[in-house]
Amino acid sequence: MSETSASAKQQQSSREKFIASANKGKILANKCTKCGHLVLETVFFCEKCAANKFEPVELGGTGTVVTYTIQAVAPEGFEDAGSYAWVVFKVDNSQLRVSGFLGGIKKPADLPIGSKVKVNGFSPKYGLLIEKLAK
């Protein structure tokens, strides 16, 4: 197997694992075996020590909204989504920040900074799906 196809297979495998975790309401991360730093599963080198050996860790899929962008008028191809927010949230019990799609958000009052959210699956079209948790 060529190095290029091996790399593509590893990326495909990483993506599939990330999606499987998301569909269980989890975030798949990697823990550096050298320094213990957590990075997203899609990262290939530790941002702290530059090592490339990791062990997988599934984190709970809940977190706190740190920022977002509201798309009040859906772009072409996303008309079925209506108004939505692309949300960045800090995953509980970690320093990781993850982004995802949250439908039904029309105005900032619908999603105050600090709102609690959770992973609700993965969509090939929208990516990581999240939902707002009740207060």
N, C-alpha and C positions, 0 to 999 in steps of 0.2 A: 504494500500500500504506500503510495507516495505521501510525502510530508503534508502536501496541500490537502489531499483527501482525508488524511488522518486528522488534521486540524478541523476540517469541515465536519467530520463525524463527531469530534469532541464537542464542537459548538452546537451541533444538532442535539446531541445527547444532553448538554447543559441546558439548552432551551426546553427540551422535553421534560427534564427533571424540574425546572423552575415552574413550568406550566402545571405539572402534576401536583406540586406543593400548593400552588395558588388555588387549584381546584379543591384542595382540602382546607382552604382558608388559612394557609401558612405562607411564610416567606422563606425561600431557600437561600441560605447564605453559606459562605465558606469561612472556616476558621484557619488562619495561617498556622501551620504546624511548627514554624520557627519561633514566632513571637506571640501567637494567640490572638492577633487582631482579626476582627470580623470584617468581611467585605461581601458585597453582593455576589451571588453565585456566578454571575456573568463576567466578573473581573478575573483576569488571569495572573496578575502580579500583585502582591501585597503592597499597599500604599505606604506602609510603615517601614518595611525592611526589604522590599523588592523580591522576596522569595516567591516561588511558584508552586509550592506544595501546600495543599489544603485538605481539610476534612470537612465534609458537608454537615451543616447544622440547620435544622428547621426551627425557625422562630415563630412565635405566635403572630398571627396576622392582624393584630390590633395596633393602633397608634394614634398620634395626635397631629392634626393638621398644622403645618408650619407656613404654608403658602399655597396659592392656587391661582389659576386663570380661568375665568368664566367665558365660555364660548356661547354667547347668546344667539348667534345665528350660525347654525351648523354649516360647515363647508361642504362642497360638492362631494357626494359619496357618503356623507354622514347625516343626511336629512332625517333619517329614521331616529337619530339620537335626540333630536330636539335640542334644548338648552342643556349644557353640561359643564362640568368643571374638570380641568386637569389638575389633580391635587398632588402636592408633595407632603408626605407625612413622615414623622419620626416614629420608627417602630418601637413599641414598648420594650423596656429592658435592654435596649441597645442604643448605639449612636447612629445606626443606619437610617438613612432617609430613602424613601421609595416613592415613586410616582405612580399614579393610576387614574383611571376614568371613573367619574362619579356623575351619573345621569340625574336629571331633574333639578339641577341648580340653576336658578334664574337670576339671583341677585346676591350680593355679599351677605345680606341678613340670613340667607338660607344656609350659610356655611361659615360661621364665625371662626377666626383663627383660634386654635385650641380645641376645636371640636374633635370628638373621638370618632374614629372610623375603623373599619375592618375589611380585610380582603374577602371578596365574595366570589372568586373564581378568575378565569382567564378567558378572553374572547380573542379569536384570531383577528377580528376587525378592530376592536377597541383596546386590546392589551389587558393589563391588570385591572380587574373590576373591583371597585371598592364601594362600600355603603356607609352612610352616616349612622352612627349608633344613637339611640335615644339617650337623653341626658340622664 
